[in-house]
Amino acid sequence: MAHKDKEIHVLSGRETDELIAQFDRESNVRRFSGIPDYFVKGLLLLFTAYVVWVTLIVSLPEQVRRSAFLGILIFAGYILYPVKMGMTKRLNHIPWYDFALGILGAVAFFYYVANFQVIVSRAIMLQPLDIVMGVTGILILGELCRRVVGIPILVVAAGFITYALAAGFSLKRIVHQLFYTTDGIIGTPIGVCSTFIVLFIFLAAILERSGIAAFFIDLANSVAGFASGGPAKVAVIASAFEGMYSGSSVANTVGSGSVTIPVMKKIGYKPEFAAAVEAAASTGGQIMPPIMGAAAFLMAELTGIPYPVIAVSAILPAVLYFTGIFLMIHFEAKKLNLKGLPREEIPNFWRLLVFRGYLFLPVIVLVALMSFGFTPAYAALFAIVTAIAVSMFRKDTRFTPASFLDALAAGSRNTIGVAMACAIAGIVVGIVSLTGLGQILIALLLTVANNSLFLALILTMIACLILGMGIPTTANYVIMATITAPIVIRMGVPVMAAHMFVFYFGIVADITPPVALAAYAGAAIAKSNPIKTGVIATRLAITAFIIPYIFAFSPEMLLIDTDILHVIRIVITSVIGMFGLATGLEGYMFIPALVPERLMAIAGGLCLIHPGLITDTAGLVLIALVVTLQLIRRRRGLTGQAKA
């Protein structure tokens, strides 16, 4: 066990921001002060005003609304994001070429806004100026996406455009499809981003500044801080809570990890394990209802399934995910004989609820309104108003006009990265629609899979993980939902299960080596080996690699076509299954587990996670046998030796 007097270094706000910027391109923004700072914030607040205006006051044609949305963000993006990472230290510096590119990009998109009726009436008969503006807009959008999101997604989009050119489509036809129709850049992804996602990003920014993150950490401490390996369990609970409003694995890892990782190291967890716990738990935040990150709203639009139904269906898999991590860190703590925090360092649970429980109100309002049939947009707006109201209860969380405007500006800035990813994903969708490439790929993958659903799922998983190594979850989901989800659906998997499958594997790419940004961010805080951290995080998050296969073969896991008794059975058997799986992977239950016990525990766990009478019976027998062997050996003092 580590020494109790080891000093804990908790990252300052500035250190946290710098660390997030190091691993998260979306946070790598220029710094301003004085008049330039007022100018930039004014620009971001102008975007906020535009969002409120088109959401609550006016009704514009979709092409006009979405193009203006992107036009404002492109100009703001070139003001905020430098040409490459690490060029943000110089204060108040914006190169002339970034001003020029921002203006050109905005002009291209507002050209469509100003000439919307004329261009629509021409259909595909574009004029030379139309083509010039379209090409300019696409290229400038691509460069900003490179700065904010990264190169991989551009490589994918460029590959699809190259295919369209090679297939014989003219530049005019491609520009019309990608720039001037709702099948391309201003297609469904940007439509959802500009309608729903942007408001939830604003909500997250408001909640972050209302003190809710610190409340979640304190609440988690009051629940689990005293237990064996308490700080690690605190990290899991706090990250699950933060996942209700945070859609970024990296930001979640750094935000809560700056507090939890040093404490985990202090009580004796190895640095790699401490960083991996935070990375795995924070990544799981994107599958945690009610918000579930931006991709879930796109799922509702693409599938036609109401968002509240998707959120409810995601509850059981999310609970199992966090249960799996919780059990593994518990067994790791027992294996290393780690203790919890002293009682005097742990907040009182009831006192927290009485004096700060009101911070839950925005989330409660959000869930309640969506349950009553309100649109996600209106539910988010009411939740924002509630968050502002509850912040007034305490002086240290109370919004001033300045802090409120700062929160709105932060929300606008955070929208840029998601919008760029959605816009470039729209290029892929547009080319697939234009060329019929989707049907070709479906036929090809069906041939390769030889009509085997399991093999088709394996190939889909690999594609999601590879794509997810350099592409944000939102864009990854849109591309895979366009290309591979139809294959899985054609092979008999329900629509929601197929889309959830690609959604899950797009998310876990954030902790899957070699490019595991959330694990790298956690490793930077823990000062651990990033590759080892990613490997351990993948092991901790093993549930996320198993559950998608389960609900592909047994949609009852997503509460599809089932009843309450069946759901109760699934919950009980799945939790016992996670207990067995954690035992096998960690090599510990009541005492260190021998290799045969570990193998039986893993087999039993996998059987129990898969719903079915035969598999449940086999799993229960295997787990019961392992429990019996463990108890017998513990009674006889035969503790054995756990192997890592």
Phi, psi and omega in degrees: 000147180287159178287141184291336186270007179296131184287139179258127175255109177266131183298140175284170179300319180292318178298321178297314180298318180294322181291318178298317180297329181294324184251346183239107183303327183296341180259002182273073187248156177292157180252141182225156173212163178066218183299317176302324179295318178297321180297312182294315178296323177298320178296317179293323178289330174298319177296318177302315180299321179298316180299315179296319182299311183281344179275320189251336193250309186242164175237111182252155172304144185303319181299319181292312182298315183288321179295317177296320176306310180289324181300314179295316182293325179294316178297314179297323182297318179289334175288323187270324190254125179285171185293336176209165181298147175088001181258040185247002186282332182285122186284138173058035182245119174232112180300151182300325184291333177287323173300315183296314180295319179298318180292317180299316180297316179296318179299318181300315182285324178284342172299318177293321178300314184288331184246026187305307184298319181294314182294320178296321181292334179281341185058233184275359181276072183283147174274161180307319180294324177301316181293317179300314180296320179296313179297317179300312180299317181295315182294317181290323174300316180298318180295320178294321177298321177301318181291319188271321188252318180130173185282322188309316182294329177291322178299317179297312181297318179297323178298319179291320178296318178300320178299317181298318178296317180294331180281358174101005179281137182285161177300320180301315181294319181293316179297318178300314182296316188277327189253332189244011176230164178273020173256002184236233184302319179264037180275203185304315181303313179290327177300314179291320179300316184282345182258311186251306190302317183301322181291324178288331174293319175298318179300316179299319180295319178294314181298320180302323182271359178270358179089011184289329181295315178295324178296317179298319179294316178296319180296317178297322177298318182293334181274318190231359184299329184278344188286171177302127183062033188312312183302327178291320178293325175299318180299319181294312182295315182296320180292325176297318177296313182297331178297342179293342180224345182265133181251013183239122179296316183293312181298321178295318180299313182286320183300306179273330181294333178297337177262314189281323185296313178300324180290321176300317179296323182298320184276355172126356176291142176295149183305317180298320181290318180299314180294322181294321178301311182294319181295315181294317181293319182291324177296323178295344178302331182284348176254008183265116176298157013269343187269313173062026180074173187291328187297330182295327178290324175294324178299318179299320181288317184287328184264340184079008179270128181305141183302318179302325178294318178297316181297317179295318181296333183276352186296308185298311176302321180294317179298318179295323179300308182289329176297318179299314179296317182301314181295320182293321178288332176295313180293325176296318179296317179296319181298322181266001181057046180271143180258177177266190178280153176300146183303327183290343179267000186255128179295154177281126185301310184292324178296319177299315181296320182292315188267339182226004181297339180299341180294343175287341189305317179301319179292320178297316179298317180302309182295316183297313183295319178293327178292330181275003175100003175293151177291154177305325181297311181290324177298319179294319179297316178294324178294323177297314178300318179296318180298320178295319181296313183290336178295339183283350185289335181231145182295322185284347177247354187295132177283133167261167177306320181293314182291328177293315178295324176298319179296317178295319178296320178296320177298318178297316180297318181292341179287334188302312183297316180296318181295319180296318179297318179295320182294315180291324174300327177298330176297315180298313180299318181296318180291320177300318180292320183292316189264347186074018183299329181302316180294325178295315180294322178300313180297320181295313182291326176295323178292314180297318181286347178055042179060021176265116180299317181299316180293322177297321178293320178300312180296320178296317178301313181299317179298317180297316182293318179294314180296322183288349179293336181224007183236135179302155182307318183299309181293320178303312181299315182299315182294313182289328177293331179281322189262310190259327181303320178300330178295312181296321179295318180298335181270011171105001179278134178304152185305310182297318180297319179296316181289323176297326180300308181289329177299312181298313184286337171292327181285312186291351174299337180292344179237007182264118178299157008274342179255095184233083191299319180295319179294322178295320179296316177297320180296325179295323178289317184279349186058049182243172177289121186294324180292314178299320179299316179296321179295316180293320179298321177296319178295317179296326183265023185303331179302323182292342177270343183260314187302319179303325177292324181296311183283349171287320179272331181226085184299350177304333178302331178263017179063032178267126176051056181217178179233174188296321180295320178295320179297316179300317179296318180298316180299310183297311183292324180292320178295317176297323177297319177295325176300314179293318180297317178296321177300312182295319183285326181270342180072033182203140170228274173263331175218170177306137184268140175282163183303314178299323178295320180296317180295318178295321180295318179295314180298316179296321179297316179296321178297318184285330179291330178278115181297137179155143185297314182294313181294321179297317180296313179298317180296316180298320179297314181295315180295318178299322179295317179296316178301316180298312180299319179297314182294320179296314182292325178294319179297325181274358179078016180266079187284340179065200182217122178282136178252137182290000000 
